[in-house]
Amino acid sequence: MATAVVSVLSIPLSAVTGRAPGEAAGATPPSGVVAVSAGGLRVTPQSLAVTVEAGRRQQSAVQLTNVGGSTVRWWIADGEGAASRPGRLGDVQRSWAVTGMAVGWGIGTESGNVWISDVDLLRNDSYTPDGIRRSEGWPTPWANINPGPLDMAYVPSRSLMCQVKTGAENGISCWDPRTGDVRADIVGEFAWTAAPQRGLAYRPDDDSFYVGGWDQGRIYHIRGLGSPRPGSVISSCVPPDRAVAGLGWSAGFDRLWVATQSPRDLIYALDPDTCRTLATVAPPDADPSTGAGLDVGPDGSLWIMSAGVGAPPATSGTASQIGSGLPVFATAPWLAAERSSGSLRPGGSLRIGIRVDATRLAPGRYEATLYVLSDEAQNCLTAVPVRLLVRPAQH
């Protein structure tokens, strides 16, 4: 039986910089565990927009439909009991020297593992979030040396880690974290394969990737593995710092994070369509021109890699977890679901009433997000943005 949780976050619109996933796991709705969405569960509509007069209440709804082959159990939590938060933008939560490597570069997270690539030894190795090296690790004979396997991004719907490779065949290889075997490749004659790329991010809501590097100084939005033509370009834009080294995606918040390798190694939050800067943060590593891979963890925080400086073993690099400034779960006192839990058989559908209470809200704009979470590790987060406009009361 699959399990799912719908949870809510709420923040004033003026403070919104994006939407990030929460964390959940197991058959109960605990706080502070890894979040993915229900594989068979679909939530409609994709967003809610509500207008209400101050001092009044209004009703809306979401539809849950089980399109999978097994019963899905779900819960709805409206923010009671805060779960993990990704912290203030730039706050360092963890930082550790990468051991057992020559030159660390790419970074990706999945199932409680932090994967780091070695561009010299041509390997990917797994670490705990506190930097303890696990036994899981795999050679990458499919990646050319110099610079070898680079940034990576996990595709939950396929349980694959996808990774930039450069050389004779600039492209993306997707491998099984449990075996290291390559299960899919994205290669071909595209604008982005004409030059080596470094950074990679996966966008689950439309099964697409972002890929970019400093050779072209451009970030490409490309179609993912489920497309009839994986790798074909959807759009592209030029970031403010063209020295792109790593990319990450804040699911549900529509924010693209960019790590750079330049004198300041700044990390940028960008509008994915225009590359407009939304925020910047300095990396914890003060060494210039060492910026490397980047990933967004399951709690919305940023995992970044510094390639390190000096002679080996100093070049093995540093992995750091820093706050993204995007909350995961916070109380949404004005938003509540009429039902708190239930289950859906295959083919079943259920309408869940959503109550909006503006009796204690000042006129203005507010935002929240309904998150659908599941313990099905092969699937991704579903986020339903909720936008509320509270108009002044009419006397």
ZITAVEN-V941397 format. One record per backbone hydrogen bond with DSSP energy under -1.0 kcal/mol. NH is the residue of the N-H (numbers start at 1). CO is the residue of the C=O. Records with the same first field share a line. If there is no record, write none. Layout:
NH = CO / CO
//
This chain:
2 = 71
4 = 73
5 = 373
6 = 75
7 = 371
9 = 369
11 = 367
13 = 365
15 = 12
16 = 13
30 = 28
42 = 65
44 = 63
48 = 385
50 = 387
52 = 389
54 = 391
55 = 358
56 = 53
58 = 356
60 = 354
62 = 352
63 = 44
64 = 350
65 = 42
66 = 348
67 = 40
72 = 344
73 = 2
74 = 342
75 = 4
76 = 340
77 = 6
90 = 323
91 = 88
93 = 321
94 = 321
96 = 319
98 = 317
105 = 117
108 = 115
110 = 113
113 = 110
114 = 127
115 = 108
116 = 125
117 = 106
118 = 123
119 = 103
122 = 118
123 = 118
124 = 138
125 = 116
126 = 136
127 = 114
128 = 132
131 = 128
134 = 126
138 = 124
140 = 122
143 = 140
150 = 164
151 = 198
153 = 162
155 = 160
158 = 155
160 = 155
161 = 175
162 = 153
163 = 173
164 = 151
165 = 171
171 = 165
172 = 186
173 = 163
174 = 184
175 = 161
176 = 181
179 = 176
180 = 176
183 = 174
184 = 174
186 = 172
190 = 188
198 = 212
199 = 212
201 = 210
203 = 208
208 = 203
209 = 222
210 = 201
211 = 220
212 = 199
217 = 213
219 = 237
220 = 211
221 = 235
222 = 209
223 = 232
224 = 207
227 = 224
231 = 223
232 = 229
234 = 221
235 = 221
237 = 219
244 = 242
245 = 259
246 = 259
248 = 257
250 = 255
251 = 249
253 = 19 / 250
254 = 250
256 = 270
257 = 248
258 = 268
259 = 246
261 = 243
267 = 281
268 = 258
269 = 279
270 = 256
271 = 276
275 = 271
278 = 269
279 = 269
281 = 267
289 = 262
292 = 305
293 = 105
295 = 303
297 = 301
300 = 297
302 = 322
303 = 295
304 = 320
305 = 293
306 = 318
307 = 290
314 = 311
316 = 313
318 = 306
319 = 96
320 = 304
321 = 94
322 = 302
323 = 91
325 = 87
335 = 332
336 = 355
338 = 353
342 = 74
344 = 72
347 = 66
348 = 345
350 = 64
352 = 62
354 = 60
355 = 336
356 = 58
357 = 334
358 = 56
361 = 358
364 = 390
366 = 388
367 = 11
368 = 386
369 = 9
370 = 384
371 = 7
372 = 382
373 = 5
374 = 36
375 = 3
377 = 375
379 = 376
382 = 372
384 = 370
386 = 368
387 = 48
388 = 366
389 = 50
390 = 364
391 = 52
//
